[in-house]
Amino acid sequence: MSDDSIEKLARTLAESLPQGLRSVRDDLEKNFRAVLRSGLGKLDLVTREEFDVQEAVLARTREKLRALEARLRALEDVNAPAPGTTSERAATKKARKKSAKGTAKKPG
């Protein structure tokens, strides 16, 4: 939140005080300002500019990830054994055997 926004909010709060408290308006406005700055300072906030920069970085990262995933799929398709080949049958048999071992009960 910018200093202008804090100033405006503190002024609005001071102006909304009941008539009997208007005599201490300047002191309260300063206190409002201090409390607002302190409270907002404790929050883990970023500026709009920082947010926009990180948003752009994330968008570029997502695009790179999509491109890498597409390349990986293409490489996997190229290296995948043809259906019905010996290596495919061996891989399927090995996977079944491994799966069976994982589901077998352990003695004891």
Backbone as ProteinMPNN parsed JSONL, in Angstrom:
{"seq_chain_A": "MSDDSIEKLARTLAESLPQGLRSVRDDLEKNFRAVLRSGLGKLDLVTREEFDVQEAVLARTREKLRALEARLRALEDVNAPAPGTTSERAATKKARKKSAKGTAKKPG", "coords_chain_A": {"N_chain_A": [[0.864, -1.17, 0.0], [0.604, 2.18, -0.87], [2.203, 5.231, 0.331], [0.561, 7.406, -0.105], [-1.968, 6.234, -0.13], [-2.135, 5.296, 2.479], [-2.02, 7.732, 3.854], [-4.405, 8.905, 2.936], [-6.318, 7.085, 3.919], [-5.85, 7.3, 6.703], [-6.543, 9.986, 7.071], [-9.248, 9.896, 6.348], [-10.244, 8.227, 8.355], [-9.753, 9.872, 10.601], [-11.391, 12.02, 10.012], [-13.843, 10.858, 10.293], [-14.38, 10.747, 12.93], [-16.295, 11.28, 15.955], [-17.836, 14.436, 16.847], [-16.975, 15.368, 19.386], [-14.394, 14.367, 19.646], [-12.897, 15.701, 17.834], [-11.092, 17.612, 18.558], [-8.732, 16.366, 19.155], [-7.958, 15.445, 16.793], [-5.697, 15.703, 14.992], [-3.635, 14.422, 16.418], [-4.718, 11.851, 16.618], [-4.897, 11.195, 13.919], [-2.194, 11.009, 13.235], [-1.539, 8.829, 14.846], [-3.214, 6.887, 13.674], [-1.988, 6.709, 11.17], [0.537, 5.684, 11.914], [-0.204, 3.217, 13.052], [-1.388, 1.963, 10.842], [0.792, 1.811, 9.033], [2.522, 0.209, 10.548], [1.006, -2.14, 10.91], [0.592, -2.948, 8.234], [3.208, -3.239, 7.505], [3.946, -5.536, 8.849], [2.726, -7.502, 7.456], [3.303, -9.895, 4.896], [3.725, -8.654, 2.189], [3.859, -7.929, -1.337], [4.926, -5.588, -3.842], [2.9, -4.298, -6.537], [4.353, -4.23, -8.867], [6.428, -6.088, -8.358], [4.854, -8.366, -8.161], [3.802, -8.535, -10.775], [6.164, -9.005, -12.213], [6.927, -11.536, -11.198], [4.725, -12.994, -12.025], [5.051, -12.949, -14.801], [7.456, -14.372, -14.999], [6.587, -16.86, -14.074], [4.735, -17.506, -16.101], [6.471, -17.781, -18.309], [7.958, -19.965, -17.379], [6.002, -21.953, -17.269], [5.434, -22.231, -19.999], [7.916, -23.2, -20.918], [7.937, -25.625, -19.534], [5.735, -26.937, -20.725], [6.76, -27.209, -23.33], [8.995, -28.85, -22.834], [7.7, -31.122, -21.829], [6.314, -31.908, -24.13], [8.482, -32.501, -25.81], [9.575, -34.648, -24.369], [7.474, -36.53, -24.532], [7.552, -36.954, -27.306], [10.123, -38.075, -27.582], [9.788, -40.379, -26.046], [7.863, -41.678, -27.597], [9.321, -42.207, -29.913], [11.275, -43.945, -28.951], [9.808, -46.039, -27.962], [8.982, -49.502, -27.958], [7.804, -51.346, -30.78], [4.395, -52.429, -31.117], [3.712, -55.734, -30.049], [6.279, -56.692, -30.332], [9.214, -58.529, -29.338], [10.665, -57.253, -27.304], [8.722, -55.61, -26.202], [6.929, -57.484, -25.153], [8.594, -58.678, -23.273], [9.054, -56.53, -21.555], [6.482, -56.116, -20.571], [6.033, -58.565, -19.271], [8.043, -58.424, -17.321], [7.138, -56.214, -15.849], [4.736, -57.228, -14.825], [5.72, -59.289, -13.209], [7.211, -57.82, -11.345], [5.154, -56.365, -10.171], [3.692, -58.413, -9.014], [5.471, -59.304, -7.064], [5.454, -57.116, -5.357], [2.943, -57.247, -4.275], [2.82, -59.595, -2.919], [2.545, -61.398, 0.168], [4.519, -60.738, 3.02], [6.599, -62.91, 4.877], [6.0, -63.66, 8.313]], "CA_chain_A": [[0.0, 0.0, 0.0], [1.453, 3.358, -1.003], [2.079, 6.24, 1.389], [-0.629, 8.22, -0.394], [-3.147, 5.478, 0.294], [-2.134, 5.304, 3.951], [-2.39, 9.099, 4.253], [-5.83, 9.11, 2.653], [-7.086, 6.271, 4.86], [-5.714, 7.911, 8.037], [-7.335, 11.225, 7.045], [-10.66, 9.501, 6.337], [-10.567, 7.756, 9.71], [-9.763, 11.033, 11.499], [-12.568, 12.841, 9.701], [-15.064, 10.15, 10.676], [-14.504, 10.778, 14.386], [-17.398, 12.093, 16.49], [-17.526, 15.852, 17.053], [-16.279, 15.558, 20.66], [-12.997, 13.961, 19.523], [-12.246, 16.452, 16.755], [-10.004, 18.431, 19.106], [-7.511, 15.558, 19.154], [-7.946, 14.845, 15.458], [-4.349, 15.629, 14.424], [-2.903, 13.364, 17.122], [-5.278, 10.555, 16.23], [-4.525, 10.937, 12.529], [-0.805, 10.525, 13.279], [-1.59, 7.474, 15.404], [-3.78, 6.025, 12.641], [-0.931, 6.51, 10.172], [1.552, 4.802, 12.491], [-0.782, 1.881, 13.198], [-1.548, 1.398, 9.503], [2.13, 1.461, 8.51], [3.034, -0.907, 11.336], [0.219, -3.33, 10.576], [0.877, -3.356, 6.859], [4.611, -3.651, 7.453], [4.052, -6.89, 9.383], [2.219, -8.436, 6.454], [4.3, -10.274, 3.901], [3.138, -8.193, 0.935], [4.769, -7.488, -2.396], [4.357, -4.509, -4.648], [2.255, -4.73, -7.777], [5.428, -4.424, -9.84], [7.057, -7.376, -8.044], [3.88, -9.401, -8.503], [3.755, -8.639, -12.235], [7.411, -9.634, -12.657], [6.849, -12.954, -10.864], [3.689, -13.575, -12.874], [5.676, -13.141, -16.11], [8.419, -15.472, -14.845], [5.803, -18.087, -13.985], [4.186, -17.795, -17.429], [7.571, -18.313, -19.133], [8.296, -21.279, -16.856], [4.948, -22.876, -17.714], [5.647, -22.479, -21.423], [9.08, -24.083, -21.036], [7.521, -26.937, -19.053], [4.916, -27.545, -21.78], [7.653, -27.579, -24.426], [9.785, -30.001, -22.397], [6.808, -32.284, -21.769], [6.064, -32.33, -25.515], [9.719, -33.149, -26.28], [9.681, -35.931, -23.685], [6.507, -37.44, -25.163], [8.06, -37.294, -28.629], [11.238, -38.996, -27.397], [9.246, -41.652, -25.582], [7.198, -42.309, -28.742], [10.361, -42.689, -30.816], [11.999, -45.035, -28.307], [8.899, -47.087, -27.513], [9.024, -50.672, -28.838], [6.614, -51.539, -31.609], [3.457, -53.376, -30.502], [3.873, -57.137, -30.376], [7.677, -57.099, -30.465], [9.752, -59.31, -28.222], [11.041, -56.375, -26.198], [7.508, -55.146, -25.534], [6.415, -58.593, -24.356], [9.5, -58.848, -22.135], [8.817, -55.428, -20.627], [5.195, -56.374, -19.928], [6.236, -59.694, -18.356], [8.846, -57.929, -16.203], [6.278, -55.35, -15.042], [3.806, -58.093, -14.094], [6.485, -59.995, -12.19], [7.532, -56.837, -10.309], [3.903, -56.057, -9.498], [3.34, -59.572, -8.195], [6.347, -59.297, -5.897], [5.04, -56.039, -4.446], [1.667, -57.579, -3.614], [2.964, -60.839, -2.147], [2.652, -61.185, 1.612], [5.811, -60.986, 3.614], [6.483, -63.884, 5.988], [6.301, -63.19, 9.641]], "C_chain_A": [[0.904, 1.224, 0.0], [1.23, 4.331, 0.155], [0.861, 7.12, 1.163], [-1.899, 7.525, 0.078], [-3.26, 5.465, 1.812], [-2.563, 6.675, 4.456], [-3.888, 9.323, 4.085], [-6.698, 8.326, 3.637], [-7.031, 6.861, 6.266], [-6.557, 9.181, 8.127], [-8.833, 10.904, 7.1], [-11.095, 9.015, 7.71], [-10.667, 8.928, 10.685], [-10.998, 11.888, 11.264], [-13.867, 12.174, 10.129], [-15.287, 10.13, 12.192], [-15.706, 11.615, 14.819], [-16.911, 13.514, 16.82], [-16.703, 16.09, 18.324], [-14.792, 15.209, 20.588], [-12.234, 14.753, 18.464], [-11.074, 17.284, 17.27], [-8.675, 17.662, 19.119], [-7.296, 14.877, 17.797], [-6.533, 14.676, 14.894], [-3.529, 14.519, 15.082], [-3.406, 11.976, 16.714], [-4.908, 10.199, 14.787], [-3.084, 10.419, 12.445], [-0.75, 9.096, 13.809], [-2.16, 6.468, 14.388], [-2.719, 5.676, 11.597], [0.1, 5.499, 10.668], [1.044, 3.364, 12.606], [-0.933, 1.213, 11.832], [-0.205, 0.964, 8.92], [2.685, 0.232, 9.233], [2.316, -2.204, 10.962], [0.515, -3.844, 9.179], [2.323, -3.821, 6.712], [4.816, -5.072, 7.953], [3.561, -7.933, 8.381], [3.306, -8.699, 5.425], [3.735, -9.938, 2.518], [4.223, -7.834, -0.067], [4.093, -6.361, -3.163], [3.722, -5.095, -5.899], [3.31, -5.035, -8.833], [6.114, -5.771, -9.619], [6.139, -8.541, -8.423], [3.84, -9.62, -10.009], [5.0, -9.315, -12.789], [7.352, -11.141, -12.395], [5.8, -13.677, -11.704], [4.254, -13.867, -14.269], [6.68, -14.293, -16.071], [7.68, -16.805, -14.812], [5.223, -18.472, -15.343], [5.261, -18.374, -18.348], [7.947, -19.724, -18.69], [7.265, -22.316, -17.293], [5.116, -23.223, -19.182], [6.83, -23.421, -21.646], [8.719, -25.501, -20.608], [6.679, -27.649, -20.107], [5.789, -28.025, -22.939], [8.479, -28.811, -24.064], [8.934, -31.265, -22.31], [6.52, -32.814, -23.162], [7.293, -33.04, -26.08], [9.871, -34.536, -25.66], [8.718, -36.947, -24.296], [7.0, -37.881, -26.534], [9.221, -38.291, -28.524], [10.761, -40.371, -26.934], [8.569, -42.401, -26.713], [8.22, -42.91, -29.698], [11.034, -43.929, -30.239], [11.103, -46.183, -27.849], [8.983, -48.27, -28.474], [7.724, -50.802, -29.62], [5.709, -52.56, -30.95], [3.717, -54.803, -30.977], [5.309, -57.589, -30.519], [8.119, -57.836, -29.215], [10.074, -58.416, -27.029], [9.816, -55.839, -25.47], [6.93, -56.24, -24.65], [7.276, -58.811, -23.113], [9.268, -57.76, -21.094], [7.513, -55.633, -19.875], [5.321, -57.49, -18.903], [7.006, -59.249, -17.112], [7.993, -57.061, -15.271], [5.301, -56.176, -14.221], [4.512, -58.802, -12.939], [6.802, -59.064, -11.02], [6.289, -56.509, -9.484], [3.499, -57.192, -8.557], [4.2, -59.638, -6.935], [5.911, -58.269, -4.871], [3.771, -56.372, -3.693], [1.744, -58.836, -2.796], [3.11, -60.522, -0.666], [4.031, -61.527, 2.111], [5.657, -61.979, 4.757], [6.704, -63.2, 7.337], [5.204, -62.621, 10.33]], "O_chain_A": [[1.857, 1.299, 0.776], [0.221, 4.271, 0.857], [0.201, 7.533, 2.117], [-2.798, 8.165, 0.623], [-4.351, 5.608, 2.362], [-3.373, 6.775, 5.377], [-4.554, 9.857, 4.972], [-7.699, 8.844, 4.132], [-8.052, 6.919, 6.951], [-7.21, 9.425, 9.142], [-9.59, 11.563, 7.814], [-12.185, 9.348, 8.176], [-11.579, 8.966, 11.511], [-11.582, 12.418, 12.209], [-14.882, 12.848, 10.309], [-16.269, 9.564, 12.673], [-16.09, 12.556, 14.124], [-15.721, 13.743, 17.04], [-15.814, 16.943, 18.324], [-14.008, 15.709, 21.394], [-11.053, 14.497, 18.228], [-10.168, 17.622, 16.509], [-7.608, 18.275, 19.095], [-6.569, 13.892, 17.673], [-6.207, 13.611, 14.37], [-2.823, 13.771, 14.406], [-2.621, 11.053, 16.496], [-4.639, 9.039, 14.478], [-2.793, 9.503, 11.677], [-0.011, 8.258, 13.291], [-1.66, 5.351, 14.258], [-2.569, 4.522, 11.197], [0.486, 4.581, 9.945], [1.765, 2.415, 12.298], [-0.638, 0.027, 11.685], [-0.088, -0.133, 8.374], [3.247, -0.668, 8.607], [2.951, -3.232, 10.727], [0.671, -5.048, 8.974], [2.624, -4.69, 5.893], [5.756, -5.746, 7.531], [3.938, -9.103, 8.454], [4.122, -7.828, 5.126], [3.319, -10.827, 1.774], [5.345, -7.484, 0.299], [2.873, -6.203, -3.138], [3.978, -6.242, -6.267], [3.172, -5.988, -9.6], [6.357, -6.511, -10.572], [6.592, -9.565, -8.936], [3.845, -10.761, -10.471], [4.912, -10.109, -13.725], [7.69, -11.935, -13.272], [5.975, -14.845, -12.051], [3.967, -14.915, -14.848], [6.745, -15.096, -17.002], [8.102, -17.769, -15.451], [5.222, -19.651, -15.698], [5.01, -19.333, -19.077], [8.223, -20.585, -19.525], [7.626, -23.439, -17.647], [4.958, -24.381, -19.571], [6.753, -24.334, -22.468], [9.142, -26.469, -21.24], [6.882, -28.837, -20.359], [5.582, -29.118, -23.467], [8.645, -29.713, -24.886], [9.388, -32.35, -22.672], [6.483, -34.027, -23.368], [7.165, -34.063, -26.753], [10.251, -35.487, -26.343], [9.096, -38.091, -24.549], [6.881, -39.055, -26.887], [9.287, -39.246, -29.298], [11.271, -41.398, -27.381], [8.679, -43.624, -26.797], [8.008, -43.998, -30.234], [11.331, -44.868, -30.978], [11.61, -47.205, -27.389], [9.048, -48.068, -29.687], [6.663, -50.4, -29.142], [6.199, -53.474, -30.287], [3.918, -55.043, -32.167], [5.551, -58.763, -30.801], [7.471, -57.767, -28.171], [9.793, -58.771, -25.884], [9.857, -55.633, -24.257], [6.492, -55.972, -23.531], [6.758, -59.094, -22.032], [9.281, -58.031, -19.894], [7.436, -55.358, -18.677], [4.787, -57.388, -17.798], [6.673, -59.639, -15.992], [8.11, -57.16, -14.05], [5.056, -55.87, -13.054], [3.975, -58.903, -11.836], [6.682, -59.451, -9.858], [6.356, -56.389, -8.261], [3.024, -56.954, -7.447], [3.709, -59.99, -5.862], [5.985, -58.509, -3.666], [3.535, -55.852, -2.603], [0.818, -59.13, -2.04], [3.714, -59.519, -0.286], [4.639, -62.501, 1.668], [4.695, -61.903, 5.522], [7.507, -62.274, 7.458], [5.351, -62.188, 11.473]]}, "name": "protein", "num_of_chains": 1, "seq": "MSDDSIEKLARTLAESLPQGLRSVRDDLEKNFRAVLRSGLGKLDLVTREEFDVQEAVLARTREKLRALEARLRALEDVNAPAPGTTSERAATKKARKKSAKGTAKKPG"}
